[in-house]
Amino acid sequence: MNYQPLVPRRPLRVQEIYTVHYFEYTAGCSFPGERHDFWELLYVDKGEIEVTAGERTCRLRRGRLIFHAPGEFHAFSNLGTPPDLVVVSFRCDAPEMEAFRGLTTEAGEEERSLLARIVAESAAAFSTPLGDPYAAVLERREEPPFGGEQLLCAALEEILIRLIRRQTAPARQEPPLRDDGDALAQVMAYLEARLDRQLTLAQVCQDNLVGRSQLQKLFHTHTGGGVMEYFAGLKIQAAQRMIREGRLNFTQIAAQLGFQSLHYFSRRFRQAAGMSPSEYARSVRMLSEFSGTYPDDRANNG
């Protein structure tokens, strides 16, 4: 047989990584703003912030992300609960990146898992503390895990590809739901308040007086996944925060989040984060330790 090679098309390729941060801010924090000649992704892992992006201002709650284009001035201020933020700055010269100019969107479970992978791989590959707001250069560890930087870029590229696919997907023909913003916020708040429970979709619908198909459609439209998928993602995000805080062991975390057993918790954690709870704890341990690695006024900087 006459085999012919195929060179894979790679329409999106991250050429450079400038910074990867995971900030755990204190109350009343703010970032006065900056502009630079590369892209920046900002994801709200906890809390709510008000973001200035160019000439527009928007509020970002937990689970939302925004892209800042090269040259765009951006700043933020805290709106209550001290926020946890993931910030990734990078260069990608592909013309398809124009799709991200001014983009603010919901991160689905896949995107959240990929962001977790970026943070974990960065913590393992670089000695630069991810919580240091003054860090402008990523320093490599002397013996980093093999391929860590490539996995980091691959995860970032997958996020970009997934978001472009979501934007270019065929428009749904069904009429828009009425008051979907209020309904979505109500159900999301309901789920966040019940992370210690085992809920069913029927129970969620009954308690929020909304039909099953209507609610599923609402979540697929705004998060890219189903209601229970979103709820499971919230539990894993909470587990990751608890692991970083280091006050509870895995058995206690599983119990507090309503998992039937440590084995089931570990299996679901691996499915979502791509690693076991113990692997996650080792790879991001510095995130729970960085509060003492830079000045106390760190929360006033981005």
MARLO-431454 format. One record per residue (C-alpha): residue number from 0; z, x, y. Coordinates in Angstrom, 2 decimals. Layout:
<sevex num="NUM" zz="Z" xx="X" yy="Y"/>
...
***
This chain:
<sevex num="0" zz="0.00" xx="0.00" yy="0.00"/>
<sevex num="1" zz="-0.82" xx="1.15" yy="3.50"/>
<sevex num="2" zz="2.44" xx="0.74" yy="5.41"/>
<sevex num="3" zz="2.22" xx="0.62" yy="9.19"/>
<sevex num="4" zz="5.28" xx="1.36" yy="11.34"/>
<sevex num="5" zz="6.44" xx="-1.07" yy="13.99"/>
<sevex num="6" zz="8.20" xx="0.24" yy="17.06"/>
<sevex num="7" zz="10.89" xx="-2.34" yy="17.96"/>
<sevex num="8" zz="10.61" xx="-3.92" yy="21.38"/>
<sevex num="9" zz="13.69" xx="-3.34" yy="23.52"/>
<sevex num="10" zz="13.17" xx="-5.31" yy="26.74"/>
<sevex num="11" zz="16.78" xx="-4.69" yy="27.81"/>
<sevex num="12" zz="18.26" xx="-1.22" yy="27.53"/>
<sevex num="13" zz="21.43" xx="-0.03" yy="29.24"/>
<sevex num="14" zz="20.63" xx="3.45" yy="30.56"/>
<sevex num="15" zz="24.00" xx="4.35" yy="32.07"/>
<sevex num="16" zz="27.62" xx="3.19" yy="31.98"/>
<sevex num="17" zz="29.65" xx="3.86" yy="35.12"/>
<sevex num="18" zz="33.02" xx="2.22" yy="34.41"/>
<sevex num="19" zz="34.77" xx="-0.03" yy="31.92"/>
<sevex num="20" zz="38.04" xx="-1.55" yy="33.13"/>
<sevex num="21" zz="40.62" xx="-3.95" yy="31.80"/>
<sevex num="22" zz="42.90" xx="-4.84" yy="34.71"/>
<sevex num="23" zz="46.21" xx="-6.67" yy="34.29"/>
<sevex num="24" zz="47.01" xx="-7.57" yy="37.88"/>
<sevex num="25" zz="50.29" xx="-8.62" yy="39.48"/>
<sevex num="26" zz="50.89" xx="-11.71" yy="41.64"/>
<sevex num="27" zz="49.21" xx="-11.77" yy="45.03"/>
<sevex num="28" zz="46.60" xx="-9.19" yy="44.08"/>
<sevex num="29" zz="43.32" xx="-8.80" yy="45.91"/>
<sevex num="30" zz="40.36" xx="-6.44" yy="46.01"/>
<sevex num="31" zz="38.98" xx="-5.84" yy="49.54"/>
<sevex num="32" zz="35.47" xx="-5.28" yy="48.27"/>
<sevex num="33" zz="32.70" xx="-2.74" yy="47.77"/>
<sevex num="34" zz="29.00" xx="-2.42" yy="47.08"/>
<sevex num="35" zz="27.15" xx="0.02" yy="44.84"/>
<sevex num="36" zz="23.65" xx="0.62" yy="43.50"/>
<sevex num="37" zz="24.24" xx="-0.56" yy="39.94"/>
<sevex num="38" zz="25.08" xx="-3.80" yy="38.12"/>
<sevex num="39" zz="28.60" xx="-5.07" yy="37.55"/>
<sevex num="40" zz="29.89" xx="-7.71" yy="35.14"/>
<sevex num="41" zz="33.28" xx="-9.29" yy="35.86"/>
<sevex num="42" zz="35.01" xx="-11.54" yy="33.31"/>
<sevex num="43" zz="38.24" xx="-13.49" yy="33.85"/>
<sevex num="44" zz="40.39" xx="-13.17" yy="30.73"/>
<sevex num="45" zz="43.41" xx="-14.89" yy="32.29"/>
<sevex num="46" zz="44.26" xx="-16.69" yy="35.53"/>
<sevex num="47" zz="41.89" xx="-17.70" yy="38.32"/>
<sevex num="48" zz="40.35" xx="-15.75" yy="41.21"/>
<sevex num="49" zz="38.22" xx="-16.45" yy="44.24"/>
<sevex num="50" zz="35.19" xx="-14.16" yy="44.32"/>
<sevex num="51" zz="33.05" xx="-13.19" yy="47.29"/>
<sevex num="52" zz="29.55" xx="-12.27" yy="46.18"/>
<sevex num="53" zz="27.21" xx="-11.52" yy="49.04"/>
<sevex num="54" zz="27.27" xx="-14.55" yy="51.32"/>
<sevex num="55" zz="28.72" xx="-16.97" yy="48.77"/>
<sevex num="56" zz="32.25" xx="-17.62" yy="47.56"/>
<sevex num="57" zz="33.19" xx="-19.15" yy="44.23"/>
<sevex num="58" zz="36.23" xx="-19.72" yy="42.04"/>
<sevex num="59" zz="36.34" xx="-18.24" yy="38.58"/>
<sevex num="60" zz="38.84" xx="-19.50" yy="36.04"/>
<sevex num="61" zz="39.64" xx="-18.08" yy="32.65"/>
<sevex num="62" zz="36.57" xx="-17.74" yy="30.44"/>
<sevex num="63" zz="34.06" xx="-17.42" yy="33.30"/>
<sevex num="64" zz="32.01" xx="-14.37" yy="34.19"/>
<sevex num="65" zz="29.89" xx="-13.28" yy="37.14"/>
<sevex num="66" zz="27.26" xx="-10.60" yy="37.70"/>
<sevex num="67" zz="27.01" xx="-8.55" yy="40.89"/>
<sevex num="68" zz="23.55" xx="-7.15" yy="41.53"/>
<sevex num="69" zz="22.96" xx="-3.62" yy="42.88"/>
<sevex num="70" zz="23.71" xx="-3.50" yy="46.60"/>
<sevex num="71" zz="25.63" xx="-6.79" yy="46.65"/>
<sevex num="72" zz="28.99" xx="-6.74" yy="48.42"/>
<sevex num="73" zz="31.73" xx="-8.23" yy="46.25"/>
<sevex num="74" zz="35.48" xx="-8.82" yy="46.56"/>
<sevex num="75" zz="38.12" xx="-11.14" yy="45.11"/>
<sevex num="76" zz="41.59" xx="-12.58" yy="45.67"/>
<sevex num="77" zz="44.14" xx="-14.11" yy="43.28"/>
<sevex num="78" zz="44.62" xx="-17.91" yy="43.14"/>
<sevex num="79" zz="47.94" xx="-18.23" yy="41.31"/>
<sevex num="80" zz="48.54" xx="-16.83" yy="37.84"/>
<sevex num="81" zz="48.12" xx="-13.02" yy="37.92"/>
<sevex num="82" zz="44.66" xx="-12.44" yy="36.45"/>
<sevex num="83" zz="43.47" xx="-10.22" yy="33.63"/>
<sevex num="84" zz="39.94" xx="-9.01" yy="34.33"/>
<sevex num="85" zz="37.28" xx="-7.13" yy="32.39"/>
<sevex num="86" zz="34.90" xx="-5.17" yy="34.63"/>
<sevex num="87" zz="31.85" xx="-3.32" yy="33.28"/>
<sevex num="88" zz="29.49" xx="-1.50" yy="35.64"/>
<sevex num="89" zz="26.17" xx="-0.20" yy="34.35"/>
<sevex num="90" zz="22.54" xx="0.58" yy="35.09"/>
<sevex num="91" zz="19.72" xx="-1.39" yy="33.52"/>
<sevex num="92" zz="16.33" xx="-1.19" yy="35.22"/>
<sevex num="93" zz="14.60" xx="-3.88" yy="33.16"/>
<sevex num="94" zz="12.84" xx="-6.51" yy="35.29"/>
<sevex num="95" zz="14.55" xx="-9.18" yy="33.16"/>
<sevex num="96" zz="17.81" xx="-8.28" yy="34.91"/>
<sevex num="97" zz="16.69" xx="-10.44" yy="37.83"/>
<sevex num="98" zz="17.87" xx="-13.38" yy="35.71"/>
<sevex num="99" zz="21.44" xx="-12.22" yy="36.37"/>
<sevex num="100" zz="21.20" xx="-12.07" yy="40.14"/>
<sevex num="101" zz="23.76" xx="-14.58" yy="41.44"/>
<sevex num="102" zz="24.63" xx="-15.71" yy="37.90"/>
<sevex num="103" zz="28.02" xx="-17.26" yy="37.21"/>
<sevex num="104" zz="28.50" xx="-18.74" yy="33.74"/>
<sevex num="105" zz="30.87" xx="-19.53" yy="30.89"/>
<sevex num="106" zz="31.38" xx="-16.91" yy="28.21"/>
<sevex num="107" zz="31.02" xx="-18.40" yy="24.74"/>
<sevex num="108" zz="32.89" xx="-17.18" yy="21.68"/>
<sevex num="109" zz="30.15" xx="-14.66" yy="20.89"/>
<sevex num="110" zz="30.24" xx="-13.19" yy="24.40"/>
<sevex num="111" zz="34.04" xx="-13.00" yy="24.35"/>
<sevex num="112" zz="33.97" xx="-11.15" yy="21.02"/>
<sevex num="113" zz="31.39" xx="-8.73" yy="22.40"/>
<sevex num="114" zz="33.52" xx="-8.12" yy="25.50"/>
<sevex num="115" zz="36.47" xx="-7.38" yy="23.22"/>
<sevex num="116" zz="34.27" xx="-4.90" yy="21.35"/>
<sevex num="117" zz="33.29" xx="-3.21" yy="24.64"/>
<sevex num="118" zz="36.94" xx="-2.82" yy="25.66"/>
<sevex num="119" zz="37.99" xx="-1.56" yy="22.23"/>
<sevex num="120" zz="35.12" xx="0.93" yy="21.90"/>
<sevex num="121" zz="35.72" xx="2.19" yy="25.45"/>
<sevex num="122" zz="39.42" xx="2.71" yy="24.79"/>
<sevex num="123" zz="38.56" xx="4.71" yy="21.68"/>
<sevex num="124" zz="35.69" xx="6.72" yy="23.19"/>
<sevex num="125" zz="37.10" xx="7.62" yy="26.61"/>
<sevex num="126" zz="40.34" xx="9.23" yy="27.73"/>
<sevex num="127" zz="40.06" xx="7.58" yy="31.14"/>
<sevex num="128" zz="42.72" xx="4.81" yy="31.30"/>
<sevex num="129" zz="40.90" xx="1.47" yy="31.39"/>
<sevex num="130" zz="43.47" xx="0.08" yy="33.81"/>
<sevex num="131" zz="43.15" xx="2.83" yy="36.42"/>
<sevex num="132" zz="41.48" xx="1.31" yy="39.52"/>
<sevex num="133" zz="40.81" xx="4.76" yy="40.98"/>
<sevex num="134" zz="38.79" xx="5.95" yy="37.99"/>
<sevex num="135" zz="35.17" xx="6.47" yy="38.98"/>
<sevex num="136" zz="34.14" xx="8.73" yy="36.08"/>
<sevex num="137" zz="34.48" xx="8.08" yy="32.35"/>
<sevex num="138" zz="35.87" xx="11.14" yy="30.59"/>
<sevex num="139" zz="35.01" xx="11.50" yy="26.89"/>
<sevex num="140" zz="37.76" xx="12.10" yy="24.36"/>
<sevex num="141" zz="37.61" xx="15.41" yy="22.54"/>
<sevex num="142" zz="37.05" xx="13.72" yy="19.17"/>
<sevex num="143" zz="35.81" xx="10.15" yy="19.81"/>
<sevex num="144" zz="34.80" xx="7.84" yy="16.96"/>
<sevex num="145" zz="31.23" xx="8.39" yy="15.84"/>
<sevex num="146" zz="28.73" xx="6.19" yy="17.68"/>
<sevex num="147" zz="31.30" xx="4.53" yy="19.95"/>
<sevex num="148" zz="29.21" xx="4.78" yy="23.12"/>
<sevex num="149" zz="26.18" xx="3.40" yy="21.29"/>
<sevex num="150" zz="28.19" xx="0.44" yy="19.99"/>
<sevex num="151" zz="29.49" xx="-0.16" yy="23.52"/>
<sevex num="152" zz="25.96" xx="-0.30" yy="24.94"/>
<sevex num="153" zz="24.74" xx="-2.40" yy="22.01"/>
<sevex num="154" zz="27.47" xx="-4.97" yy="22.66"/>
<sevex num="155" zz="26.62" xx="-5.08" yy="26.36"/>
<sevex num="156" zz="22.91" xx="-5.43" yy="25.62"/>
<sevex num="157" zz="23.64" xx="-8.26" yy="23.20"/>
<sevex num="158" zz="25.61" xx="-10.09" yy="25.88"/>
<sevex num="159" zz="22.65" xx="-9.78" yy="28.26"/>
<sevex num="160" zz="20.17" xx="-10.98" yy="25.63"/>
<sevex num="161" zz="22.34" xx="-13.94" yy="24.66"/>
<sevex num="162" zz="22.76" xx="-15.05" yy="28.26"/>
<sevex num="163" zz="19.02" xx="-14.80" yy="28.97"/>
<sevex num="164" zz="18.29" xx="-16.86" yy="25.85"/>
<sevex num="165" zz="20.79" xx="-19.46" yy="27.00"/>
<sevex num="166" zz="19.06" xx="-19.72" yy="30.39"/>
<sevex num="167" zz="15.59" xx="-20.01" yy="28.90"/>
<sevex num="168" zz="16.47" xx="-22.48" yy="26.13"/>
<sevex num="169" zz="14.56" xx="-25.79" yy="26.32"/>
<sevex num="170" zz="16.26" xx="-28.28" yy="28.58"/>
<sevex num="171" zz="18.15" xx="-31.04" yy="26.84"/>
<sevex num="172" zz="16.57" xx="-34.46" yy="27.18"/>
<sevex num="173" zz="19.79" xx="-36.45" yy="27.17"/>
<sevex num="174" zz="21.05" xx="-37.72" yy="30.54"/>
<sevex num="175" zz="23.90" xx="-35.68" yy="32.03"/>
<sevex num="176" zz="27.44" xx="-36.84" yy="31.36"/>
<sevex num="177" zz="29.32" xx="-38.47" yy="34.20"/>
<sevex num="178" zz="32.27" xx="-36.56" yy="35.64"/>
<sevex num="179" zz="31.73" xx="-33.83" yy="33.08"/>
<sevex num="180" zz="33.49" xx="-31.24" yy="35.21"/>
<sevex num="181" zz="36.73" xx="-33.22" yy="35.30"/>
<sevex num="182" zz="36.50" xx="-34.08" yy="31.60"/>
<sevex num="183" zz="35.84" xx="-30.47" yy="30.66"/>
<sevex num="184" zz="38.75" xx="-29.19" yy="32.76"/>
<sevex num="185" zz="41.05" xx="-31.85" yy="31.29"/>
<sevex num="186" zz="40.24" xx="-30.98" yy="27.68"/>
<sevex num="187" zz="40.37" xx="-27.23" yy="28.31"/>
<sevex num="188" zz="43.81" xx="-27.57" yy="29.87"/>
<sevex num="189" zz="44.88" xx="-29.78" yy="26.95"/>
<sevex num="190" zz="43.77" xx="-27.13" yy="24.45"/>
<sevex num="191" zz="45.38" xx="-24.24" yy="26.33"/>
<sevex num="192" zz="48.71" xx="-26.09" yy="26.34"/>
<sevex num="193" zz="48.63" xx="-26.55" yy="22.54"/>
<sevex num="194" zz="47.81" xx="-23.08" yy="21.20"/>
<sevex num="195" zz="50.85" xx="-23.33" yy="18.92"/>
<sevex num="196" zz="49.43" xx="-26.34" yy="17.08"/>
<sevex num="197" zz="46.82" xx="-27.13" yy="14.46"/>
<sevex num="198" zz="44.55" xx="-29.67" yy="16.12"/>
<sevex num="199" zz="41.67" xx="-31.69" yy="14.74"/>
<sevex num="200" zz="38.62" xx="-32.80" yy="16.68"/>
<sevex num="201" zz="39.59" xx="-36.43" yy="16.09"/>
<sevex num="202" zz="43.01" xx="-35.80" yy="17.61"/>
<sevex num="203" zz="41.54" xx="-34.06" yy="20.65"/>
<sevex num="204" zz="39.16" xx="-36.97" yy="21.24"/>
<sevex num="205" zz="41.89" xx="-39.57" yy="20.80"/>
<sevex num="206" zz="44.36" xx="-37.85" yy="23.14"/>
<sevex num="207" zz="41.73" xx="-37.38" yy="25.84"/>
<sevex num="208" zz="40.03" xx="-40.78" yy="25.49"/>
<sevex num="209" zz="36.58" xx="-39.32" yy="24.93"/>
<sevex num="210" zz="33.99" xx="-39.84" yy="22.22"/>
<sevex num="211" zz="33.34" xx="-37.17" yy="19.61"/>
<sevex num="212" zz="29.63" xx="-36.70" yy="20.31"/>
<sevex num="213" zz="30.19" xx="-36.81" yy="24.06"/>
<sevex num="214" zz="32.86" xx="-34.13" yy="23.89"/>
<sevex num="215" zz="30.86" xx="-31.88" yy="21.58"/>
<sevex num="216" zz="27.84" xx="-32.17" yy="23.86"/>
<sevex num="217" zz="29.98" xx="-31.34" yy="26.87"/>
<sevex num="218" zz="31.35" xx="-28.17" yy="25.29"/>
<sevex num="219" zz="28.00" xx="-27.03" yy="23.92"/>
<sevex num="220" zz="26.50" xx="-27.42" yy="27.40"/>
<sevex num="221" zz="29.20" xx="-25.47" yy="29.21"/>
<sevex num="222" zz="30.45" xx="-22.97" yy="26.61"/>
<sevex num="223" zz="27.61" xx="-22.64" yy="24.13"/>
<sevex num="224" zz="29.83" xx="-23.73" yy="21.24"/>
<sevex num="225" zz="31.87" xx="-26.62" yy="19.88"/>
<sevex num="226" zz="35.34" xx="-27.84" yy="20.83"/>
<sevex num="227" zz="37.18" xx="-26.36" yy="17.86"/>
<sevex num="228" zz="35.22" xx="-23.14" yy="18.18"/>
<sevex num="229" zz="36.45" xx="-22.88" yy="21.76"/>
<sevex num="230" zz="40.03" xx="-23.68" yy="20.68"/>
<sevex num="231" zz="39.88" xx="-20.96" yy="18.02"/>
<sevex num="232" zz="38.65" xx="-18.52" yy="20.64"/>
<sevex num="233" zz="41.59" xx="-19.37" yy="22.89"/>
<sevex num="234" zz="43.98" xx="-18.60" yy="20.04"/>
<sevex num="235" zz="42.39" xx="-15.21" yy="19.41"/>
<sevex num="236" zz="42.45" xx="-14.36" yy="23.12"/>
<sevex num="237" zz="46.15" xx="-15.25" yy="23.19"/>
<sevex num="238" zz="46.73" xx="-13.12" yy="20.09"/>
<sevex num="239" zz="45.01" xx="-10.16" yy="21.76"/>
<sevex num="240" zz="47.25" xx="-10.49" yy="24.82"/>
<sevex num="241" zz="50.35" xx="-10.69" yy="22.62"/>
<sevex num="242" zz="49.27" xx="-7.58" yy="20.72"/>
<sevex num="243" zz="48.79" xx="-5.70" yy="23.99"/>
<sevex num="244" zz="52.22" xx="-6.79" yy="25.21"/>
<sevex num="245" zz="53.76" xx="-5.40" yy="22.02"/>
<sevex num="246" zz="56.81" xx="-7.70" yy="21.96"/>
<sevex num="247" zz="55.97" xx="-9.55" yy="18.72"/>
<sevex num="248" zz="54.78" xx="-8.42" yy="15.31"/>
<sevex num="249" zz="51.70" xx="-9.91" yy="13.67"/>
<sevex num="250" zz="53.69" xx="-12.42" yy="11.60"/>
<sevex num="251" zz="55.43" xx="-13.72" yy="14.72"/>
<sevex num="252" zz="52.15" xx="-13.93" yy="16.63"/>
<sevex num="253" zz="50.51" xx="-15.88" yy="13.79"/>
<sevex num="254" zz="53.44" xx="-18.33" yy="13.73"/>
<sevex num="255" zz="53.44" xx="-18.83" yy="17.50"/>
<sevex num="256" zz="49.73" xx="-19.63" yy="17.45"/>
<sevex num="257" zz="49.97" xx="-22.18" yy="14.65"/>
<sevex num="258" zz="48.27" xx="-20.19" yy="11.88"/>
<sevex num="259" zz="49.26" xx="-21.21" yy="8.36"/>
<sevex num="260" zz="49.72" xx="-17.63" yy="7.17"/>
<sevex num="261" zz="49.39" xx="-14.03" yy="8.28"/>
<sevex num="262" zz="46.41" xx="-13.64" yy="5.93"/>
<sevex num="263" zz="44.56" xx="-16.57" yy="7.55"/>
<sevex num="264" zz="45.40" xx="-15.26" yy="11.03"/>
<sevex num="265" zz="44.07" xx="-11.80" yy="10.14"/>
<sevex num="266" zz="40.87" xx="-13.25" yy="8.69"/>
<sevex num="267" zz="40.15" xx="-15.39" yy="11.75"/>
<sevex num="268" zz="41.01" xx="-12.48" yy="14.07"/>
<sevex num="269" zz="38.56" xx="-10.20" yy="12.27"/>
<sevex num="270" zz="35.84" xx="-12.87" yy="12.42"/>
<sevex num="271" zz="36.26" xx="-13.22" yy="16.19"/>
<sevex num="272" zz="37.02" xx="-9.65" yy="17.27"/>
<sevex num="273" zz="35.14" xx="-7.67" yy="14.62"/>
<sevex num="274" zz="38.30" xx="-5.81" yy="13.60"/>
<sevex num="275" zz="41.71" xx="-6.55" yy="12.09"/>
<sevex num="276" zz="44.78" xx="-7.11" yy="14.31"/>
<sevex num="277" zz="46.12" xx="-3.67" yy="13.37"/>
<sevex num="278" zz="42.79" xx="-2.02" yy="14.19"/>
<sevex num="279" zz="42.72" xx="-3.84" yy="17.51"/>
<sevex num="280" zz="46.28" xx="-2.75" yy="18.29"/>
<sevex num="281" zz="45.42" xx="0.88" yy="17.65"/>
<sevex num="282" zz="42.17" xx="0.82" yy="19.60"/>
<sevex num="283" zz="43.54" xx="-0.83" yy="22.76"/>
<sevex num="284" zz="47.11" xx="0.47" yy="22.67"/>
<sevex num="285" zz="46.58" xx="2.23" yy="25.99"/>
<sevex num="286" zz="45.91" xx="-1.16" yy="27.58"/>
<sevex num="287" zz="49.54" xx="-2.13" yy="26.99"/>
<sevex num="288" zz="50.72" xx="1.27" yy="28.21"/>
<sevex num="289" zz="48.63" xx="1.81" yy="31.32"/>
<sevex num="290" zz="51.06" xx="0.01" yy="33.66"/>
<sevex num="291" zz="52.88" xx="3.32" yy="34.08"/>
<sevex num="292" zz="49.82" xx="5.55" yy="34.38"/>
<sevex num="293" zz="48.85" xx="4.92" yy="37.98"/>
<sevex num="294" zz="50.50" xx="4.03" yy="41.32"/>
<sevex num="295" zz="52.44" xx="0.80" yy="41.78"/>
<sevex num="296" zz="49.97" xx="-0.40" yy="44.41"/>
<sevex num="297" zz="47.19" xx="-0.54" yy="41.78"/>
<sevex num="298" zz="46.99" xx="-4.35" yy="42.02"/>
<sevex num="299" zz="45.68" xx="-4.08" yy="45.56"/>
<sevex num="300" zz="42.59" xx="-2.28" yy="44.40"/>
<sevex num="301" zz="39.59" xx="-3.11" yy="42.18"/>
***
